[in-house]
Amino acid sequence: MYTMQGKGDPMKKPLRLTPAERIFFDHVYRAGLASPFTDKRVALETQIAGKAGVARTKRIERAIHRVKMAIATLERRGPIDFNRYAGDDRNLVRAGLLFDFFYDFRGRFDQLIRDQISAGDTPIKVPFAAEALARLQDRGFRLEDALRYFALSYQLRRAYFFLYRTLVGRSPCMKKLRQDLWHNVFTHNIELYDRYLWNQMEDFSTLLLGETGTGKGTAAMAIGRSGFIPFNPEGNVFVESFTRSFVSLNLSQFPDTLVESELFGHKKGAFTGAVKDHRGVFDHCSPYGAILLDEIGELSIPIQIKLLQVLQDRKFAPVGSHQESRFEGRVIAATNRSIEEIHTRQIFRDDFYYRLCSDIITVPPLRQRIREDPREMDDLLDFTVQRMVGRASPELVAMVREVIDSHLGTDYAWPGNVRELEQCVRRVILKREYVGRPADASAPSVPAVLRAGIDNGAIDAHSLLIGYCFHLHARFGTYEEVARRTGLDRRTVKKYVQEWAARKPHGA
């Protein structure tokens, strides 16, 4: 699976694979390098399984069984130790042993993940660690390598756990999203990640793009909880719980005067109202995790300059202090602005943008997901209902689906995306009804309300402006498009739309 070489016994003649074994273990080697969310991985698993056209679970189980059989064949020639093999055969046998190890312990890793979620931020004991490490050492791995591959196996399983279970959907754009996020964690070549980058990912920042409510926070959390965490054999624990390896800050919630304090913290007395020391999100971020800076597109230029210095030097000091601390986690930034708007409106300073964009990932809108594969709605309803009530409920799913089909129809654009769908499910469970924005009588009536105000001479210029912004937003779905059509600043447009929405029950 990976290329690090062991050292064989020079007193023994190296073993060699047969041509058929070499082909088989080469499939295993390449499968270990491929993302589990790619067609390439499926094709390789099919070749290992030796049978096409079977369901995913059966295909994997059959592949696991055939790898075990191949290893058993090698064991009949003597104790299995990949160091006894020569050249490329050594790497191929090693790949087979790691494949076998990973799948033998995957169920226990999954249970460890669930138990750690329940336990929270305190790392829990790993009851199977001694057995797992002994297995690797018995098969030729040095202790330091066994410790790393044990931790890497846990990381692989966590990444799959969060990407597969929290970002559901079968549409092509969601498949691509999971693949992009997997590569963000392990790069496009896990062999290179294993050799060079497993403890060097802090310098690779990520910019997540997508409309409001698409799930950028969920995507960021999947990255943040999937970092490499070393194992401590003395304490029989991983050195940190992944539940504390991700922190986030919504930058749009704070005025410029407070953003710096929320990012870097402040000392007591640093400014009026600073009555005690305060730790910022950079101070809370784990060296094994990531920090999400949400709504990064709302950050002012002066704050961008200060943040750029931190990203370049990896050092920061709380407001009112000269004592520097080192920031060692990864930075994930998110915005609902499009890449075109970022460039044309110069949302970011160039140096700040290029420091953020080691990777750019777009989280697709719900309407695109459903358009690409209508079954996406069924997947999301199953997932959402189960998360809300704690178990699968075909009855509730059918009820919600019936309301969506009869009240909204198949062409509804879901302007609030997945977040709106979640509220739709709650509304249907409570009231067995849901009226989306385009079907809401208040939205189409906005022009009529404005015309009536003009005819009666009873509407002021500000109300005309915010009503027009609301009308455009209901029609085109994004603040960017409204800003383009009106010539207003995006932040002003957002404020006007929200202001009209707050008053419209009284006037629309």
N, C-alpha and C positions, 0 to 999 in steps of 0.2 A: 504493500500500500504506500510505503514511503521509501526514501532512498538512503537513509542513514545506514552505513555499513557496520556490521559486527566483525569480530575477529575470530576466524576459525582456528581449530587446533592444528598447528603445523605438523604434528606427528601423525595425523590421520589423513588418508587420501580423501580429497573432496568428493562429495556426492553430486550426482547430476540428475536432473529431471529427464523423463522420456519426452520425445517430441509432443506427444498428446498431452502429457502433464504440463508441459511448458505453455501450450496454447490455452489450456484450461486456466492455469494460474495467472496468465497474462490477462484474461478476461476479469479475473478477480481483482488483480492489481488496478486495472483501469476503472473498474466499478468503484473502487475505494477512492479514486481521485475525482469522480464525477459527482456533481450536485444531485441529491435525491429528488430534486424537483425538475429534472430535465428528461427529455426523451432519450438522450444518450444513456442515462443510467438505467432506464427501463429496458432498452435494447440489450445492455450488458447483463442485466439480471436475467433476462430471458435466455441469453446464451449460456449463462452459468447454470440456470435451471434445466436447460436442455429441452424445454417445451414451451411453445408459443401459445397465445390465446387463452391463458389462464388468468384468473383474477389476481389483483395486486398482492393480497395477503398470501394466497397459495403460491404465487410466483416466488416471493421472498422466502417462504418456508422451504420450498423445494430447492432454491439456491443454497440456503443454509445447510440443508441435508447433504447436498452434493459436495459442498466444500468439506464437510466433516468426513464424508466417505473418502475424498481425495487425501485428506490429512491422515486418515487411518491407514491408507495404502502406504504412505510414506513411513508411518510408524512401524510397519511390518519389516522395514529394512533396518530398524534401530531406533534409539531414542530420538524424538523429534527436536531438532535444534537447527534453526535456519543458518547458523554459523558454519555448519558442516557442509554447506553447499557452496559451489564456486560461482563467481561472476554474477551474471544476471539472474541465475537460478536462485541465488541467495535472496535477492530482493523479491522475487516472485513467491518463494516459500514464506518469506516474512510477511508479505501482503496477505497470503492465505491465513496465516496464524493470527494476524490482527483482525481480519474479517471474522474469523471464527470466534475470537475473544469478544469483539464488540457485540455480536449478536447473541452470544451466550449470556452476556451481562446486561443487555439492553432493558429487559423487564425490571431488573433491580435498579438500574439507573433511573428509569421512569418513576418507580416507586420513591426513590430518593428525592426526585424533583418534587413530587406531590407532598412528601413529608416535609421538605424544606419550606415549601409554600405555606404549609400549616404552621410550622415552627416560627416563621418570620426571620428576623435578622440575625439570630444566633445560629452559627453553623452547627449542624447536627452530626453525630457519629455516623460513620459509614460501616455498617456491619459486615459487608462482604469485601472490604478493602484487602485484608490479609490474603484471602483466597485469590482475589484477582491479581494481586502483585506476585504471589507465588506462582501462579499460572504463567505469567509473562516471563519470570526469571527462569522457570523450568524449561522454557522453550528458547532460551538463548539471549534474552534481553538483560542488559546490565540494570542494576537497581535504579540509577538515575534516569535511564530511558524508560524503564517500567513505570516509574512515577509520572513521567511526562505523558506517556501514552494512556495511562489510567486517567489523568486529568483531561487529556484531549478527547478521550472517549466520552467523558462526562459532558464536555463542551459540545461535541457533535450531537449528543442526544438532547441537550438543552435547546440547541438551535433548532433542531427538527421539531421538538415538542412545542415551542412557542410559534414557529412559523406555520406549522401544520394545524395546530389547534386554535390559534387565535386569528389567523388570517385565512378564513375559509373561502371557498369559491373555486369553481372549475373552469371559469372563463379564461381564455388565452391571456388577457391582461393581468389576471390574478396569478396565473402560473408564472408569468414573467416577473411579477412583483416578488414572489417568493424566491425565484431564482436570483434576482438582483440582490435581495437581502442576504441570501446565503453567500453570494460572492462578496458582499460587503463585509461579512464576518470572516470568511476563510480565503478570500481572493478567488480568482477564476481557476487557480491551480493549488490545491491543498498541499501538494508536494512542496511547492515553494513556500507556502505558509508554514509548513512543518519545519523546513530547513532554516528559514530566515525571520519569519514575522510573528510567530505565535506570542512573543512577548514584546512586540514592537509596533502594535497597531495604533498607539495613541496619536501618531502623527497623521492618521488618515481620517480627515473630517468628512462629514456627509451632509448634503443638503437635500431635504425631503420636500418635494413639491406636491401640491394637490389642493383641491377645493376644500372648503370648510366641511368637516364632518365625514371625510373619506376614510379616516383611520390612520392619519400620520402618527399620532401618539402611540397607537398600537404597534405600528411598524418600528418606531423608535425604541419602544420597550423591548421588542423582540431582539433588536441589535444589542441593547444595553444589558440584557440578561443572558447573552450568549457569549460573553467574553471568556477568555482562558483564565481559570482560577486554579492555582497550584494546590497540590494535596500535601498535607502535613502528616507524615506517618507517625510522628511521636504523639500527636493529639488524636490521630485517627479521624481527622476532619479535613475538608477543604478549607483553606485559610479564611474564606469569607463566604457568606451566604449571598447567592445571586439576587436575593430579594432586595438587597440594599445596593446593588450595583447599577441602579438606574435612578436618576433624579431628573426632574423637569422644572422649567420655569416658563410661564407664559408672560412674555415681555410686554404684551399689549395691556396688561393689567396695571402697570405701574407708570407714573409720569417719569420723565427723564431725571428728575431730581432724586428719585428713589431707585431707579434701575441699577445704578452702580452699586448701591448698598445691597440690593438683592443678589447681584452677581458675585460680589467680592466680600460682602460683609462690612461691618463698621465697628469701631470702638466706641465705648461709652463716651459721650460728650463731643463726638466728632461733628455734630450739627444739632440744631434745635430739635428736640424730640428724641435724640439718641440717648435714652436713659439707661441703657445697658448694652453690653457687647452683643453683636448679632453675627452669626455665621452665614455667609452667602452660599449659593448653590455650588460654587467651585470648591468650597471647603468641605461640602458634604459628599462630593463625588468620589467614588471608589477608584483606585488605580486599576481595578479589573473591570470597570464598567464604563458607562457613558452618561453624559449630561445632554438633555434635550433643551435647546433654546427655541421655544415655540414662538411663532409670530415674529421671526427675526426681521421680516420686512418692515416692521414698524420701528426699528431701531434708528435713532437719530445718528447723524454723522459723527458728532463728538463722542458718543458712546461706542460707535463702530471703531473709532481710532483707539480708544482705550482697550476694547476687547481684542482688537488685532494685536496689540502689544502682548497681551496675555497669551494668545494663541501662538505667537512666534517664540516667545521666551519661556513659555510654560510656567511663568511666575506671576503671582499677584499679591497684593497687600490690601487689607481691609481699609476702608475709608477712615482717615484719621490715624493711620499707623504706617510705619516704615518697615515693619517686620514682614518679610516676604515668605510666602509658602509656595510649594510646588504643586502644580496641577498635573496629574498623571493620567487622567481618564481620556476617553474619546469625546469629541464634540459632535453632536448632531443638531443641525439647525432645520427648522421647518417654517414654511410660509405658504399661504394660499395664493400668493402672487404667481403668475405664470413666468416662465423663463424669458418670454418676449418682453413682458412688462419690466422685469428686472433689468434687462439690458436697455430698452428704449427709454425708460424713465429714470435710469441710473439710480435705482433703489439703493444699491451698495456702492461704496468706493471700490475701484477696481482691485486694489490690493486686498481689501477685506473679502471681496467675492472670491478671488483666486485662492485665498487661504481657506475658504469654506468648502470649495467644490472639488475635493479629491474624488468624490463620487456624488452624482446627482441621480436621485431616484424619484420617479413620479408615482404617486398612489392614485389609481384610476377612480373616476367618479362612478357612482352606482349605476347610472343610466348606461354607461359604456359596458359595464360588466353584464348587465341584463341583456343589452342589445347583442353582445357577442355570444351569450348562452343563456336563454330564458330560465334554464334550470338553476341558475345562480340564486334566484329569488327563493326557491325551495331550500337550497343549502343554507341561506342566511336565516330564513324563518326557523328552520330546525335548530340552528345554532343559538339564535337569540332567545327563543322560547325555553330551550333547555337551560341556558344560563340564568334566565329569570326565575324559573320555577324549580330548578335543581334536578330535573330529569326530563327525558323525552316525553312529549305529549302530542301525538298525532291529532288529537281532538282540537287542541288549541291552535295548532298550526293550520289545520283545515279551516277553522273559524276565521283566523286572521287572513288567510289567503282568499276566502270568499268575499270578505269585506273589501280587500284591495282590488280584486277583480271587478266587483260590482260598483264600487264608489270611485275608483281612480282609473281603472282600465290599464291596458298594456302600454300605452304611450306616455304615461305619467313620467315626468323628468326627474323626480326625486331631488329637488334642489338642495335639500339638506343632507343628502347622501345617506350613509349608513346610520349616522346619528338620528336622522329623521325617521328612518325605518324602525329603529329601536323605540322611538316615541310612538310611532304608529302602532306597534305591537302592544305597548302599554295601554294606549287609548282604546284599542279594540277589546282588550281583555276587560277593561273597566266599563266601557259603554257600548261595545259592539258597533262602533262607527269610527270613521276617520275621514276628514275632508282635507285634502292636500292644498297647497298654496294656489295652484292654477284653478282648482275647482272652487276655491273660497270666493264667495260673492264679493268680498271686500276688495280683492285685488282688481278684478275687471272694472269695478265701479269707481276706481280712483279718477280716471279722466272725467267721468260724469260729475264727480264731486268738485273737481277743479273748475270745470266749465260752469257749473251752477254758481260757484263762488265768484267767478268772473262776471257772469251775467247779473248777479245780484249786487256786485260791488262789495262783497262781504268777505273777501279773502285777501290777506296781505301777501307781499312779495316772498317772504320767507316760507310761508305755507305752500305757495305755488312751487317753490324750488324743491322743498323736501318731498312734496307729493309727487312731483315729476321724477325725482330720483327713485322714489319707492316704486313707481310704475315701471320705470326702465329696469330696475333690478328684478321685479317680478317677471318681466318679459324675457330678459336676457340672462339672468341667473348669476352674474358676477359683478362685484364692485368695480373690477377693472374695465369692463365694457361700459358701465355707467360713467365712470370717470372719463373714458375716451370720448363718449358722446356729448358730455356736458362741459368738458374742459376743466372740471374740478379736480382737486387732489383726492386720491383714493380714500385717505383717512376721513376727509370731510364728507365724501359720499357715504361712507359707512355710518358716520354719525347721523347724517340726515335720514338715511333709510331706517335706522333704528328709532329715530325720533318720531317719524311718521307712523311706524309700526306701533309705537307706544300710545299714540293718540287716535289711531284710526277707528277704534270702536265708537268714538264720539262723533266722527265725522264721515265715516265711509261704511 
